[in-house]
Amino acid sequence: MIDTLSLLISHGVILLAAWRLLPRADLDRDPPAQEPHGDA
């Protein structure tokens, strides 16, 4: 019983985190590259 409960809770938290992160607009966008400074 405890094993099942702990698995359900941990997987539920993972699913909640994925559900909250996936609709973010900035997930697929990288910031523009900055110009190198100095003797790069």
MITOR-561855 format. One record per residue: residue number from 1; residue in one letter; chain; x, y, z negated of N, C-alpha, C, O, CB in turn. Coordinates in Angstrom, 1 decimal, padded with zeros to 4 digits, always signed. Glycine has a CB too. Layout:
<NUM 'a' 'A' <X Y Z> <X Y Z> <X Y Z> <X Y Z> <X Y Z>>
...
END
This chain:
<1 'm' 'A' <+000.8 -001.2 +000.0> <+000.0 +000.0 +000.0> <+000.9 +001.3 +000.0> <+000.6 +002.2 +000.8> <-000.9 +000.0 -001.2>>
<2 'i' 'A' <+001.9 +001.3 -000.9> <+002.7 +002.4 -000.9> <+003.5 +002.6 +000.4> <+003.7 +003.7 +000.8> <+003.7 +002.3 -002.1>>
<3 'd' 'A' <+004.0 +001.5 +000.9> <+004.8 +001.6 +002.2> <+003.9 +002.2 +003.3> <+004.4 +003.0 +004.1> <+005.3 +000.2 +002.6>>
<4 't' 'A' <+002.7 +001.7 +003.4> <+001.8 +002.3 +004.4> <+001.5 +003.7 +004.2> <+001.5 +004.5 +005.1> <+000.5 +001.5 +004.5>>
<5 'l' 'A' <+001.3 +004.1 +003.0> <+001.0 +005.5 +002.6> <+002.2 +006.4 +003.0> <+002.0 +007.5 +003.5> <+000.6 +005.6 +001.2>>
<6 's' 'A' <+003.4 +005.9 +002.6> <+004.6 +006.8 +002.9> <+004.8 +006.9 +004.4> <+005.2 +007.9 +004.9> <+005.8 +006.2 +002.2>>
<7 'l' 'A' <+004.5 +005.8 +005.2> <+004.7 +005.9 +006.6> <+003.6 +006.9 +007.2> <+004.0 +007.6 +008.1> <+004.5 +004.5 +007.2>>
<8 'l' 'A' <+002.4 +006.8 +006.7> <+001.4 +007.7 +007.2> <+001.7 +009.1 +006.9> <+001.5 +010.0 +007.8> <+000.0 +007.3 +006.7>>
<9 'i' 'A' <+002.2 +009.4 +005.7> <+002.5 +010.8 +005.4> <+003.7 +011.3 +006.2> <+003.6 +012.4 +006.7> <+002.8 +010.9 +003.9>>
<10 's' 'A' <+004.7 +010.5 +006.3> <+005.9 +011.0 +007.0> <+005.6 +011.2 +008.5> <+006.0 +012.2 +009.1> <+007.1 +010.0 +006.8>>
<11 'h' 'A' <+004.9 +010.3 +009.1> <+004.5 +010.4 +010.5> <+003.5 +011.5 +010.7> <+003.6 +012.2 +011.8> <+004.0 +009.1 +011.1>>
<12 'g' 'A' <+002.7 +011.7 +009.8> <+001.7 +012.8 +009.9> <+002.4 +014.2 +009.9> <+002.1 +015.1 +010.6> <+000.7 +012.8 +008.7>>
<13 'v' 'A' <+003.5 +014.3 +009.0> <+004.2 +015.6 +009.0> <+005.0 +015.8 +010.3> <+005.1 +016.9 +010.8> <+005.2 +015.5 +007.8>>
<14 'i' 'A' <+005.5 +014.7 +010.8> <+006.2 +014.8 +012.1> <+005.3 +015.3 +013.2> <+005.6 +016.1 +014.0> <+006.9 +013.5 +012.5>>
<15 'l' 'A' <+004.1 +014.7 +013.3> <+003.1 +015.0 +014.3> <+002.6 +016.5 +014.1> <+002.4 +017.2 +015.0> <+001.9 +014.1 +014.2>>
<16 'l' 'A' <+002.5 +016.9 +012.8> <+002.1 +018.3 +012.6> <+003.1 +019.3 +013.0> <+002.8 +020.3 +013.6> <+001.8 +018.5 +011.1>>
<17 'a' 'A' <+004.4 +018.9 +012.8> <+005.5 +019.8 +013.3> <+005.5 +019.9 +014.8> <+005.7 +021.0 +015.3> <+006.8 +019.3 +012.7>>
<18 'a' 'A' <+005.4 +018.7 +015.5> <+005.4 +018.7 +016.9> <+004.2 +019.5 +017.5> <+004.3 +020.2 +018.4> <+005.3 +017.3 +017.4>>
<19 'w' 'A' <+003.0 +019.3 +016.8> <+001.8 +020.1 +017.3> <+002.0 +021.6 +017.1> <+001.5 +022.3 +017.9> <+000.6 +019.6 +016.4>>
<20 'r' 'A' <+002.7 +022.0 +016.1> <+002.9 +023.4 +015.9> <+004.0 +024.0 +016.8> <+003.9 +025.1 +017.2> <+003.3 +023.7 +014.4>>
<21 'l' 'A' <+005.0 +023.1 +017.2> <+006.1 +023.6 +018.0> <+005.8 +023.6 +019.5> <+006.3 +024.5 +020.2> <+007.3 +022.8 +017.7>>
<22 'l' 'A' <+005.1 +022.6 +020.0> <+004.9 +022.5 +021.4> <+004.2 +023.6 +022.1> <+004.6 +024.0 +023.2> <+004.2 +021.2 +021.7>>
<23 'p' 'A' <+003.2 +024.3 +021.6> <+002.6 +025.4 +022.3> <+003.4 +026.7 +022.3> <+002.9 +027.7 +022.8> <+001.2 +025.6 +021.7>>
<24 'r' 'A' <+004.5 +026.7 +021.7> <+005.3 +028.0 +021.6> <+005.7 +028.4 +023.0> <+006.2 +027.6 +023.8> <+006.5 +027.8 +020.7>>
<25 'a' 'A' <+005.6 +029.7 +023.3> <+006.0 +030.2 +024.6> <+007.5 +030.3 +024.8> <+008.0 +030.1 +025.9> <+005.4 +031.6 +024.8>>
<26 'd' 'A' <+008.2 +030.5 +023.7> <+009.7 +030.6 +023.9> <+010.4 +029.3 +023.8> <+011.6 +029.2 +023.8> <+010.2 +031.5 +022.8>>
<27 'l' 'A' <+009.7 +028.2 +023.9> <+010.3 +026.8 +023.8> <+011.1 +026.5 +025.0> <+012.2 +025.9 +025.0> <+009.3 +025.8 +023.6>>
<28 'd' 'A' <+010.6 +027.0 +026.2> <+011.3 +026.6 +027.5> <+012.2 +027.8 +028.0> <+012.7 +027.7 +029.1> <+010.3 +026.3 +028.5>>
<29 'r' 'A' <+012.3 +028.9 +027.3> <+013.0 +030.0 +027.8> <+014.3 +030.2 +027.1> <+014.4 +030.2 +025.8> <+012.1 +031.3 +027.7>>
<30 'd' 'A' <+015.4 +030.4 +027.9> <+016.7 +030.7 +027.3> <+016.9 +032.2 +027.4> <+016.4 +032.8 +028.4> <+017.8 +029.9 +028.0>>
<31 'p' 'A' <+017.6 +032.8 +026.4> <+017.9 +034.2 +026.6> <+018.8 +034.4 +027.7> <+019.6 +033.5 +028.1> <+018.5 +034.8 +025.3>>
<32 'p' 'A' <+018.8 +035.6 +028.4> <+019.7 +035.8 +029.5> <+021.2 +035.8 +029.0> <+021.5 +036.2 +027.9> <+019.4 +037.2 +030.2>>
<33 'a' 'A' <+022.0 +035.3 +029.9> <+023.4 +035.2 +029.6> <+024.0 +036.6 +029.5> <+023.7 +037.5 +030.2> <+024.2 +034.4 +030.7>>
<34 'q' 'A' <+024.9 +036.7 +028.5> <+025.6 +038.0 +028.3> <+026.9 +038.1 +029.1> <+027.5 +037.0 +029.4> <+025.9 +038.3 +026.8>>
<35 'e' 'A' <+027.3 +039.3 +029.5> <+028.5 +039.4 +030.2> <+029.7 +039.2 +029.3> <+029.7 +039.6 +028.1> <+028.6 +040.9 +030.9>>
<36 'p' 'A' <+030.7 +038.5 +029.8> <+031.9 +038.3 +029.0> <+032.6 +039.6 +028.7> <+032.7 +040.4 +029.6> <+032.8 +037.2 +029.6>>
<37 'h' 'A' <+033.2 +039.7 +027.5> <+034.0 +040.9 +027.2> <+035.4 +040.5 +027.1> <+035.8 +039.4 +026.6> <+033.4 +041.5 +025.8>>
<38 'g' 'A' <+036.3 +041.4 +027.5> <+037.7 +041.2 +027.4> <+038.3 +040.4 +028.6> <+037.7 +040.5 +029.7> <+038.0 +040.5 +026.1>>
<39 'd' 'A' <+039.3 +039.7 +028.3> <+040.0 +038.9 +029.3> <+039.5 +037.4 +029.3> <+040.2 +036.5 +029.0> <+041.5 +038.9 +029.1>>
<40 'a' 'A' <+038.3 +037.3 +029.7> <+037.7 +035.9 +029.7> <+037.9 +035.3 +031.0> <+037.4 +034.1 +031.2> <+036.2 +036.0 +029.4>>
END
